[in-house]
Amino acid sequence: MESQVNNISHNPIAELINDDIYSLLASRGLIDEKSVRDYIIRKKFKTLRSKKVSASEAIESLREEYPYLQYDTIRKIVYQPRN
């Protein structure tokens, strides 16, 4: 139970919403974890690219962090148009 509370209190999108709101939404199952993951991946990709890392190297770096995702999956995440 304690690990679940720690997961809820960790706010990976703190620049968008405050911790209390994130915790409330997460506790009610209103956070789409896949969308949050994709947002974080896009943000990290953008940061790597701003540091002059090539796109393919940035994607490979993200694959190390998310080994369950294939190269093409990460490529689609970082290049998909946002609605």
C-alpha positions as CSV (number, residue, x, y, z in Angstrom):
1,M,0.0,0.0,0.0
2,E,2.8,2.4,0.8
3,S,4.5,2.0,-2.6
4,Q,1.1,2.8,-4.2
5,V,1.0,6.0,-2.2
6,N,4.5,6.9,-3.2
7,N,3.6,6.4,-6.9
8,I,0.6,8.6,-6.6
9,S,2.6,11.4,-4.9
10,H,5.3,11.4,-7.6
11,N,4.1,13.9,-10.1
12,P,5.9,13.5,-13.4
13,I,4.0,16.4,-14.9
14,A,4.6,19.0,-12.1
15,E,5.2,21.8,-14.7
16,L,1.5,21.3,-15.8
17,I,-0.4,20.6,-12.6
18,N,0.4,20.8,-8.9
19,D,1.1,17.7,-6.8
20,D,-2.2,17.8,-5.0
21,I,-4.3,17.8,-8.2
22,Y,-2.1,15.0,-9.7
23,S,-2.5,12.9,-6.5
24,L,-6.3,13.4,-6.5
25,L,-6.6,12.6,-10.2
26,A,-4.3,9.5,-9.9
27,S,-6.2,8.2,-6.8
28,R,-9.4,8.3,-8.8
29,G,-7.9,6.6,-11.9
30,L,-8.2,9.7,-14.0
31,I,-4.6,9.9,-15.2
32,D,-3.7,8.2,-18.5
33,E,-0.3,6.8,-17.7
34,K,0.5,6.1,-21.3
35,S,-0.2,9.7,-22.3
36,V,2.0,10.9,-19.4
37,R,4.8,8.6,-20.5
38,D,4.5,9.8,-24.0
39,Y,4.6,13.5,-22.9
40,I,7.8,12.8,-20.8
41,I,9.4,11.0,-23.8
42,R,8.6,14.0,-26.1
43,K,10.0,16.4,-23.5
44,K,13.2,14.4,-23.1
45,F,13.6,14.0,-26.8
46,K,13.3,17.8,-27.3
47,T,15.9,18.4,-24.6
48,L,18.3,16.0,-26.2
49,R,17.8,17.6,-29.6
50,S,18.4,21.0,-28.1
51,K,21.8,19.7,-26.9
52,K,22.7,18.9,-30.6
53,V,22.2,15.1,-30.1
54,S,21.1,13.5,-33.4
55,A,17.6,12.3,-33.7
56,S,18.6,8.7,-34.0
57,E,21.0,8.9,-31.0
58,A,18.2,10.6,-28.9
59,I,15.8,7.8,-29.7
60,E,18.4,5.2,-28.8
61,S,19.0,7.0,-25.5
62,L,15.3,6.9,-24.8
63,R,15.2,3.2,-25.7
64,E,17.7,2.6,-23.0
65,E,15.4,4.3,-20.5
66,Y,12.3,2.5,-21.9
67,P,13.6,-0.9,-23.1
68,Y,10.1,-2.3,-23.6
69,L,9.5,0.2,-26.5
70,Q,10.8,-0.4,-29.9
71,Y,12.8,2.2,-31.9
72,D,9.8,2.9,-34.3
73,T,7.4,3.2,-31.4
74,I,9.5,6.0,-29.8
75,R,10.0,7.6,-33.2
76,K,6.2,7.7,-33.6
77,I,5.7,9.1,-30.1
78,V,8.2,12.0,-30.7
79,Y,7.0,12.9,-34.2
80,Q,3.2,12.3,-33.8
81,P,1.2,15.5,-34.2
82,R,-0.4,16.6,-31.0
83,N,-4.1,17.3,-30.9
